[in-house]
Amino acid sequence: MFAYAEVHNEVDNCSLVPADGTSGHYARLRGPLERAVKLLQARHPTVPVTYSLGEPWPDELDDLPEQAQIAHLHSYVYGVLGALYEAVGLGHSTEAAPETATWPTPELAAMLRPDASVFADYQPDEPWRLAATGIPRELFYAHDWVDPDRWDLWLYENYPAHRQAMRETLASWIDSVAGFARRRGVPAVLGEGVVGYTPLLTRFEEDAVGKDIAEFVVDRCLAAGFQGVVLTSNAAPHHPMWHTDQDWMRRVNARVTTT
């Protein structure tokens, strides 16, 4: 067990380090993150320091600055969830939302609860907070008003076509990060994952299929030498899974803590 500090969450997916014309996803981060990590290390020399990355780009990992003392990445594979986002007119991660003629789209409207708010009247938060999150109002609307059963049904019906590709992608990310950590001589940690950003009351990532994916990731990370692994980002105190699936969480977490 070890503790460490991050200079910022998902430095590649925020405006902390704006685009500077540098090609690639990580090269632009080198200078700013070198300075940030050195500053924290100077102020807190007894605390390991790193940054977290939200998008694994295996071919570009060596573009990252060398000062970080932990290789901390997030791995959201999306796969079938990404296909659902696209089908209802949403974007995700670095994937822009498709062009839509109306909002909500007919596909999303068919999944909404009967008491769903009219989108024009929907204001999930103050404007400055919406701007700060970087998450579009449309995504909040879908997550707040979708019928969880209809959302999950679409995922279950379409999952078989994506199953193998999702596993192969996750495996390649994990193995690439493990290799990167070995080259740098630092521990590898999976800080978030595994499927993607799901509405609070949906259960795809918490039930049989999602747990199968999560256990696949835990086992692959441990086999690759990771020293820390989340079970799934939905297994957190502010999610229902924290209260509904404690036995599963204890059992799988024991694989991590006893390795």
C-alpha positions in Angstrom: 0.0 0.0 0.0 1.2 3.5 -0.8 -0.2 7.0 -1.0 0.7 9.8 -3.4 -0.4 13.1 -4.7 -1.6 14.1 -8.2 -1.0 17.6 -9.6 -4.4 17.3 -11.3 -7.0 14.8 -12.4 -6.9 13.8 -16.1 -4.5 16.5 -17.2 -5.0 15.5 -20.9 -8.8 16.1 -20.7 -9.0 19.5 -19.1 -8.0 23.1 -19.9 -5.2 23.1 -17.3 -2.8 22.6 -20.2 -4.3 24.1 -23.3 -3.4 23.1 -26.8 -0.2 24.7 -28.1 0.0 23.4 -31.6 2.1 20.4 -30.6 1.1 17.3 -32.5 0.0 14.3 -30.5 -1.9 13.9 -27.2 0.9 13.9 -24.7 3.8 15.9 -26.1 2.1 19.3 -25.2 2.0 18.2 -21.5 5.7 17.7 -21.1 6.8 21.2 -20.1 3.9 22.2 -17.9 3.8 18.8 -16.1 7.6 18.8 -15.5 7.3 22.2 -13.8 4.2 21.1 -11.8 5.6 17.9 -10.6 8.9 19.5 -9.6 7.1 22.2 -7.7 5.1 19.6 -5.7 8.2 17.5 -5.1 10.1 20.5 -3.8 7.3 21.5 -1.4 6.5 17.9 -0.2 9.6 15.8 -0.6 8.3 12.9 1.3 5.2 12.4 -0.8 5.4 10.7 -4.2 4.0 12.9 -6.9 2.4 12.2 -10.3 -0.5 13.3 -12.6 -3.4 11.2 -13.9 -4.2 10.6 -17.6 -7.8 10.0 -18.8 -7.1 8.7 -22.3 -4.5 5.9 -22.9 -2.6 6.4 -26.1 -0.1 3.6 -26.0 2.1 4.8 -28.9 2.6 8.2 -27.2 3.3 7.2 -23.6 7.0 7.9 -23.9 6.2 11.5 -24.8 5.2 12.0 -21.1 7.6 13.8 -18.8 9.9 11.6 -16.7 9.5 13.3 -13.3 6.3 11.4 -12.3 6.8 8.8 -9.6 3.7 6.8 -10.4 2.2 5.7 -13.7 -1.4 6.6 -13.1 -3.8 6.2 -16.0 -7.6 5.8 -16.4 -9.1 3.2 -18.8 -12.6 3.7 -20.0 -13.2 1.4 -22.9 -16.8 2.6 -23.8 -17.3 0.1 -26.7 -21.0 -0.8 -26.5 -21.6 2.2 -24.3 -19.9 4.5 -26.9 -22.2 2.9 -29.5 -25.2 3.8 -27.4 -23.9 7.4 -26.9 -23.6 7.8 -30.7 -27.1 6.2 -31.3 -28.8 8.8 -29.0 -26.7 11.7 -30.2 -24.1 12.1 -27.5 -20.4 12.4 -27.5 -18.0 10.8 -25.0 -14.3 11.3 -24.0 -12.5 12.6 -27.1 -15.4 11.5 -29.4 -17.5 14.5 -30.5 -21.3 14.2 -30.5 -22.8 13.4 -33.9 -24.8 16.1 -35.7 -28.5 15.9 -34.8 -31.5 17.5 -36.3 -33.4 17.8 -33.0 -32.7 17.4 -29.3 -33.5 15.1 -27.7 -33.1 12.8 -30.6 -35.9 10.4 -31.3 -33.7 7.6 -30.1 -33.1 9.2 -26.8 -36.7 10.4 -26.4 -37.8 6.7 -26.7 -35.6 6.0 -23.6 -36.8 8.8 -21.4 -38.9 8.5 -18.3 -42.5 9.7 -18.6 -41.9 12.6 -16.2 -38.8 13.8 -18.1 -38.3 17.6 -18.2 -38.6 19.5 -21.4 -35.1 20.1 -22.5 -35.6 23.8 -23.1 -36.6 24.2 -19.4 -33.8 22.0 -18.1 -31.0 23.8 -16.2 -28.9 21.3 -14.3 -26.7 23.9 -12.7 -25.5 27.4 -12.8 -23.9 28.5 -16.1 -20.4 28.9 -14.7 -20.5 25.4 -13.1 -21.6 23.9 -16.5 -18.7 25.7 -18.2 -16.3 24.5 -15.6 -17.2 20.8 -15.8 -16.7 20.7 -19.6 -19.7 18.3 -19.7 -22.5 19.4 -22.1 -26.0 20.1 -20.9 -27.3 17.4 -23.3 -25.3 14.7 -21.5 -26.6 15.8 -18.1 -30.1 15.8 -19.5 -29.8 12.2 -20.8 -28.3 11.0 -17.5 -30.9 12.7 -15.3 -34.0 11.7 -17.3 -33.3 8.4 -19.0 -35.2 5.3 -17.9 -32.5 3.1 -16.4 -34.1 -0.2 -17.6 -34.4 1.0 -21.2 -30.8 2.3 -21.2 -29.5 -1.0 -19.9 -31.6 -3.1 -22.2 -30.0 -1.4 -25.2 -26.6 -2.2 -23.9 -27.4 -5.8 -23.2 -28.9 -6.3 -26.6 -25.9 -4.9 -28.4 -23.1 -6.0 -26.1 -22.2 -9.3 -27.9 -21.0 -7.5 -31.0 -18.5 -5.4 -28.9 -17.4 -7.9 -26.2 -14.2 -9.1 -27.8 -13.0 -5.7 -29.0 -13.6 -4.2 -25.6 -11.5 -6.9 -23.9 -8.7 -6.6 -26.5 -8.6 -2.8 -26.1 -8.4 -3.0 -22.3 -5.7 -5.6 -22.4 -3.6 -3.6 -24.9 -3.9 -0.5 -22.7 -3.0 -2.4 -19.5 0.0 -4.1 -21.1 1.2 -0.8 -22.6 1.0 1.1 -19.3 2.8 -1.8 -17.5 5.6 -1.7 -20.1 5.8 2.1 -19.8 6.0 1.8 -16.0 8.8 -0.8 -16.2 10.8 1.5 -18.5 10.4 4.4 -16.1 11.0 2.2 -13.0 7.8 3.4 -11.3 4.7 1.6 -10.1 1.6 1.3 -12.4 -1.8 2.2 -11.0 -5.3 2.1 -12.6 -7.0 5.0 -11.0 -10.4 5.0 -12.8 -12.3 2.7 -15.2 -13.7 0.5 -16.7 -16.6 0.8 -19.1 -17.5 4.5 -19.1 -19.8 7.3 -17.8 -23.2 5.8 -17.0 -26.4 7.3 -15.5 -26.4 6.9 -11.7 -29.3 4.4 -11.5 -28.4 2.2 -14.5 -26.9 -1.2 -13.7 -25.0 -2.4 -16.7 -21.6 -1.9 -15.2 -22.7 -3.1 -11.8 -24.4 -6.4 -12.8 -23.2 -9.6 -14.4 -21.6 -8.2 -17.6 -20.0 -5.2 -16.0 -18.6 -7.2 -13.1 -17.2 -9.7 -15.7 -15.4 -6.8 -17.4 -14.2 -5.4 -14.1 -12.8 -8.7 -13.0 -11.1 -9.2 -16.3 -9.4 -5.8 -15.9 -8.4 -6.5 -12.2 -6.8 -9.8 -13.1 -5.1 -8.4 -16.2 -3.6 -5.5 -14.2 -2.3 -7.8 -11.5 -0.8 -10.2 -14.0 0.9 -7.2 -15.6 2.4 -6.0 -12.3 0.1 -3.1 -11.4 0.4 -2.1 -7.7 -3.0 -0.5 -7.5 -6.3 -1.2 -9.3 -9.9 0.2 -8.9 -12.6 -2.4 -9.2 -14.7 0.0 -11.3 -15.3 3.7 -11.0 -18.9 2.9 -10.0 -17.8 1.1 -6.9 -17.4 4.3 -4.9 -19.2 5.7 -1.9 -21.4 8.1 -3.9 -22.7 5.2 -6.1 -25.4 2.7 -5.3 -23.0 -0.1 -5.9 -21.2 0.8 -2.7 -24.2 -0.3 -0.8 -25.7 -3.1 -3.0 -22.6 -5.1 -3.9 -20.3 -5.1 -0.9 -19.7 -8.8 -0.9 -18.4 -8.7 -4.5 -16.3 -5.6 -3.8 -14.6 -7.3 -0.8 -14.0 -10.5 -2.7 -12.4 -8.9 -5.7 -10.6 -6.2 -3.7 -8.9 -9.1 -1.8 -7.2 -10.1 -5.0 -5.6 -6.7 -5.1 -4.6 -6.4 -1.5 -3.2 -9.9 -1.1 -1.1 -9.8 -4.3 
